[in-house]
């Protein structure tokens, strides 16, 4: 086969070279091949290795920063939880102390029945609640010759649950929606041993009271309660007018009752009326508990002027 002229000349020249020249040409060719391999294969691999090393270093730094951030967040959460627990303990202690102080004050300030009259309730129909018919009646006094030892001894009353009152006051302070009030009144009924409670709130003008929240009564009974005028002759209106607690003694037909006013710096804004069992209206502990709960409920109502402004803004 005849080779191209250029290739034939190159082969002729290579054949004319000496062994030393051929070795130099072979070495140069080998060096060229090595340099070409380094340029085409080794350098890209080195670049990729350096890039991977830099990326790995960046990831390690990011992991370290994330770990530090998580540690700082955990420390902040622990500190915040500790602060919240300390605040709650302080609030609970303050509420218990306030309850004890209120209990002592109520023992000194609860009005005693006077010789001229006492608050009793009329007996009408059997299905009516005493909360709807508290009225003022004259007291019946026995003759002077009647024996004083005929009255039965007072029944023993259970001890006041201070922990339950403190927990209830704490939850009342956190109420942000009136939908939680029925549940709160249910717990208050447990504390007072009351089969029924009505929260009466005055209108912005302070002329009448309306039952806004009840516990223990049917819708039919609540509808029959209606509203109470400020000047009405019953203990709910009397408690509202005087800003003093009023009670109704139990009889053979109805339970006793407690009417505790909701007093604010602007005056009385409502009444918490509770129907109580087992002559609870004579239990100083339950009277003190009712005073504490009414004071806490008063903070949720606000003065009549503020409620009138809120109603005007809503319209």
C-alpha positions in Angstrom: 0.0 0.0 0.0 1.4 3.4 -0.9 1.5 5.9 1.9 0.8 9.6 1.7 3.8 11.7 0.7 3.9 13.6 4.0 3.7 10.5 6.1 6.3 8.7 4.0 8.7 11.6 4.4 8.1 11.6 8.2 8.7 7.9 8.5 11.9 8.2 6.4 13.1 11.0 8.7 12.3 8.8 11.8 14.2 5.9 10.3 17.1 8.1 9.6 17.3 9.1 13.3 19.8 7.5 15.7 18.7 5.5 18.7 19.4 8.5 21.0 17.3 10.8 18.9 14.5 8.2 18.8 14.6 7.9 22.6 14.4 11.7 23.0 11.4 11.8 20.6 9.7 9.0 22.5 10.4 10.8 25.9 9.0 14.1 24.6 6.0 12.3 23.3 5.4 10.6 26.7 5.8 13.9 28.5 3.3 15.5 26.1 0.8 12.6 26.8 1.3 13.0 30.6 0.7 16.8 30.4 -2.4 16.2 28.2 -3.8 13.7 30.8 -3.1 16.1 33.7 -4.8 19.0 31.7 -7.8 16.9 30.7 -8.4 14.6 33.7 -6.5 15.5 36.9 -7.1 19.2 37.0 -10.9 19.0 36.8 -10.9 16.3 39.5 -8.8 18.6 41.7 -11.2 21.5 41.1 -14.2 19.3 42.0 -12.4 18.1 45.1 -11.7 21.7 46.2 -15.3 22.7 45.5 -16.6 19.7 47.6 -14.2 20.6 50.4 -15.5 24.2 50.4 -19.1 23.0 50.4 -18.5 20.6 53.2 -16.9 23.4 55.2 -19.9 25.6 54.6 -22.3 22.8 55.7 -20.3 22.2 58.9 -20.4 25.9 59.7 -24.1 26.0 59.0 -24.7 23.0 61.3 -22.7 24.7 64.1 -24.7 27.9 63.7 -28.0 25.9 63.8 -26.9 24.0 66.9 -26.0 27.2 68.7 -29.3 28.8 67.6 -31.2 25.7 68.9 -29.3 25.8 72.2 -30.1 29.6 72.6 -33.8 29.0 71.8 -34.0 26.1 74.3 -32.4 28.3 77.0 -34.9 31.1 76.2 -37.8 28.7 76.4 -36.7 27.3 79.7 -36.2 30.8 81.1 -39.6 31.9 79.9 -41.3 28.8 81.3 -39.6 29.4 84.6 -40.8 33.0 84.6 -44.3 31.9 83.8 -44.3 29.3 86.6 -43.0 31.9 89.0 -45.7 34.4 87.9 -48.4 31.8 88.3 -47.2 30.9 91.8 -47.1 34.5 92.7 -50.6 35.1 91.3 -52.0 32.1 93.1 -50.4 33.1 96.4 -51.8 36.7 96.0 -55.3 35.4 95.2 -55.2 33.1 98.3 -54.0 35.9 100.4 -56.7 38.2 99.0 -59.3 35.5 99.7 -58.1 35.1 103.3 -58.2 38.9 103.8 -61.6 39.1 102.2 -62.8 36.3 104.4 -61.6 38.1 107.5 -63.2 41.4 106.4 -66.5 39.7 105.5 -66.6 38.1 109.0 -66.5 41.7 110.4 -68.7 43.4 107.9 -71.5 41.0 107.0 -74.7 42.6 108.2 -76.6 40.8 111.0 -80.4 40.6 111.1 -81.8 43.6 113.0 -84.7 43.5 115.5 -87.1 45.3 113.1 -87.1 42.9 110.2 -85.2 40.4 108.1 -85.2 39.4 104.5 -87.4 36.4 103.6 -89.1 35.2 100.5 -92.8 34.8 99.8 -94.2 31.3 99.1 -96.0 31.4 95.8 -95.9 28.5 93.3 -93.7 25.5 93.8 -91.9 25.9 90.4 -90.7 29.4 91.0 -87.0 30.0 91.9 -86.3 32.1 95.0 -84.0 34.2 92.8 -87.1 35.6 91.0 -89.1 36.4 94.2 -86.7 37.7 96.9 -88.8 40.2 98.8 -88.6 42.1 102.1 -90.9 40.8 104.8 -91.3 41.8 108.5 -89.8 39.4 111.0 -92.1 37.3 113.2 -90.9 37.4 116.8 -92.1 34.7 119.2 -93.7 35.6 122.5 -91.5 36.4 125.5 -92.4 33.2 127.2 -91.4 30.9 124.4 -88.5 28.7 125.2 -85.2 29.7 123.5 -83.8 26.2 123.4 -86.4 24.9 121.0 -84.5 25.8 117.9 -82.5 22.9 116.5 -78.7 23.2 116.6 -77.1 24.5 113.4 -75.9 21.8 111.0 -72.2 21.3 110.5 -71.0 23.0 107.2 -68.1 21.7 105.1 -64.8 23.6 105.2 -64.3 26.3 102.5 -62.2 25.1 99.6 -59.6 27.9 99.3 -57.7 26.1 96.5 -60.9 25.9 94.4 -61.6 29.5 95.0 -58.0 30.5 94.1 -58.1 28.4 90.9 -61.5 29.9 90.0 -60.3 33.5 90.5 -57.2 32.8 88.4 -59.4 31.5 85.5 -61.7 34.5 85.9 -58.8 36.8 85.5 -57.9 35.1 82.2 -61.5 35.2 80.7 -61.3 36.8 77.3 -64.7 35.7 75.9 -68.1 35.7 77.6 -68.8 32.2 76.2 -66.6 30.9 79.1 -68.8 32.4 81.8 -71.4 29.6 82.0 -68.6 27.1 82.8 -67.1 29.6 85.3 -70.6 29.9 87.0 -70.9 26.1 87.1 -67.6 25.9 89.1 -68.8 28.8 91.3 -72.0 26.8 92.0 -69.8 23.9 93.1 -67.8 26.1 95.5 -71.0 27.7 97.0 -73.0 24.4 96.8 -75.6 26.3 94.8 -78.1 24.5 92.6 -78.5 27.8 90.6 -76.7 31.1 90.0 -77.9 34.1 88.0 -75.5 36.9 87.0 -77.5 40.2 86.8 -76.0 43.1 85.0 -77.3 46.7 85.1 -78.1 48.6 81.9 -75.9 51.6 81.0 -78.3 53.9 82.8 -78.4 51.8 86.0 -82.2 51.6 86.0 -82.7 47.9 85.7 -80.9 44.5 85.9 -81.0 41.8 83.3 -79.9 38.1 83.7 -77.1 37.8 81.2 -75.6 34.4 82.3 -77.3 31.7 84.4 -76.5 28.2 85.7 -78.8 25.5 86.8 -82.1 26.9 85.4 -84.0 25.9 82.3 -84.6 28.4 79.5 -88.2 28.6 80.5 -87.3 29.7 84.0 -84.7 32.2 82.7 -87.3 33.7 80.4 -89.7 34.1 83.4 -87.1 35.9 85.4 -87.3 39.0 83.1 -85.7 42.2 84.3 -85.6 43.8 87.8 -86.0 47.5 88.3 -83.5 49.2 90.5 -86.3 50.2 93.0 -87.9 46.8 93.2 -88.6 45.3 96.7 -86.3 42.3 96.5 -82.8 41.5 97.7 -81.3 41.5 94.2 -82.3 45.1 93.7 -81.5 45.9 97.3 -77.9 44.5 96.9 -77.6 46.6 93.7 -78.8 49.8 95.4 -76.8 49.5 98.6 -73.7 47.7 97.2 -74.0 45.4 100.2 -74.5 41.7 100.4 -78.1 40.5 101.0 -79.4 37.1 102.0 -82.6 35.2 102.1 -83.3 32.5 104.8 -84.4 29.1 103.7 -87.8 27.8 104.6 -89.8 24.6 104.2 -90.4 25.3 100.5 -87.4 27.1 99.1 -83.6 27.1 99.5 -81.8 30.1 100.9 -80.0 32.6 98.7 -77.2 35.0 98.6 -77.1 38.3 96.5 -73.5 39.6 96.2 -73.1 43.0 94.5 -70.5 43.5 91.7 -68.8 46.7 92.9 -66.3 48.7 90.8 -64.7 52.1 91.5 -67.6 53.6 89.5 -70.2 51.9 91.6 -72.3 48.8 91.6 -72.7 47.3 88.1 -74.6 44.1 88.8 -75.4 41.3 91.3 -74.4 37.6 91.5 -77.5 35.9 93.0 -77.0 32.3 94.1 -79.6 29.8 95.5 -77.8 27.8 98.2 -78.5 24.6 100.0 -78.3 23.6 103.7 -78.6 27.2 105.0 -75.6 28.3 103.1 -76.8 31.9 103.5 -75.8 31.6 107.1 -72.3 30.2 106.4 -69.7 32.9 106.8 -67.3 30.9 104.6 -69.8 30.8 101.7 -70.6 34.5 102.2 -66.9 35.3 102.0 -66.5 33.1 98.9 -69.5 34.8 97.2 -67.9 38.2 98.0 -64.6 37.2 96.4 -66.2 35.7 93.3 -68.4 38.8 92.9 -65.4 41.1 93.2 -63.6 39.1 90.5 -66.7 39.1 88.2 -67.0 42.9 88.6 -63.6 43.3 86.9 -65.1 41.6 83.8 -68.1 43.9 83.5 -66.7 47.4 83.7 -68.5 50.6 84.6 -71.8 51.4 83.0 -70.3 54.4 81.1 -67.7 52.2 79.4 -70.4 49.6 78.4 -72.6 52.4 77.0 -69.7 53.7 75.0 -68.9 50.2 73.8 -72.5 49.7 72.7 -72.5 53.1 70.9 -69.2 52.2 69.1 -70.7 48.8 68.0 -73.8 50.5 66.5 
